[in-house]
């Protein structure tokens, strides 16, 4: 039975990134990001928001220098399976992004013969850290010549994740053998980040660096700042690509709603509310399209920065030992693919924008026509009602005046001379009251109806001269 591979000074480093100040984020959201990031560190290391904001005028800020006067803070030491374990926290503010390096290692100069116990213990100490941009793990140590670097790396990865590796790429760094195990953002890697946990270890990028000796491993310490910057730009590219996929999916789903609107147009089921919804829909569509373009530009900026930091690492490391990081240079090819995908999606959705604009104009035109017709009907009904009131009013007015004017004459006309003469005088007997009322009413109604007829005729003649609707 072959002995299990082992390494000296086994170390586990976590590179974690959290967005501090995203595009257009409110002050409240920036404070929330601040609180989420600092929750990854011990309470005594906290830098309050105001102090941090005053210092946020540089591309790189070593945050612990603001309160601790030093750039790192030791993790709580402990003994696990007989090994003394130590390490440190190293938080940075990289422009608009928080970066955190958590180092955890076995400090004794002895090898760990049980890699599973070793890395499981280190992982438990620094796990459960939150970074919305993502995480990268780095497993390292220096080897005994009894085992090949690949056998040690495989065993270390299996002990760390409990699974065999896939998608492995290899290189050289300071004479050490480097293995990168990762999965493309098209895979389930993104789903884990969207859930806010940064991904399980087997879904995140894992670097395994097997140094040939202790001196080489010691030299690697001076590169941690450079790795922090390099991986930051890498995760920003991942994040921007992920966000572009979300926007692309939303825009695709929104376009499916266009068919529903077209069906409503065919069925003439249009009203102002539909127009308002369509305008809001189009505005939201344009905003998301602009966001996609901004994300594409962000990828380009971070691609250039990534390239610059990688060249810096390669040039510096090449002076210290055999270095070949071609597999990291190939990331630019992947980035170009991301940009092409975004550009293709942008072009597709940009073309659909013209259709949506035409659809909006069509809906607006139809709604405006229907609204104008509705307004004309209401105006006509209102005018007819007013004319009717005028005609009736004139008739009632004329009838009322007529009744008041003719009442005395009616009473005189309807009086009858009496056939009796008393004491030599003629006596007139009043006419019947019902007769007086009837005669007065008939005269009043006739004149009122005549007046109404005259007014109605005049209004009809005026209406005939109105412009056609």
Secondary structure, 3 states (H helix, E strand, C coil): CCCCCCEEEEEEEEEEEEECCCCCCCHHHHHHHHHHHHCCCCHHHCCCHHHHHHHCCCCEEEHHHHCCCCCCEECCCEEECCEEEEEEEEEEEECCEEEEEEEEEECCCCEECCHHHHHHHHHHHHCCCCCCCEEEEEEEEEECCCCCHHHHHHHHHHHHHCCCCCCEEEEEECCEEEEEECCCCCCCHHHHHHCCCCCCCCCCEEEEEEECCHHHHHHHHHHHHHHHHHHHHHHHHHHHHHHHHHHHHHHHHHHHHHHHHHHHHHCCCCCHHHHHHHHHHHHHHHHHHHHHHHHHHHHHHHHHHHHHHHHHHHHHHHCCCCCECHHHHCHHHHHHHHHHHHHHHHHHHHHHHHHHHHHHHHHHHHHHHHHHHHHHHHHHHHHHHHHHHHHHHHHHHHHHHHHHHHHHHHHHHCCEEEEEEECCEEEEECCCHHHHHHHHHHHHHHHHHHHHHHHHHHHHHHHCCCCCC
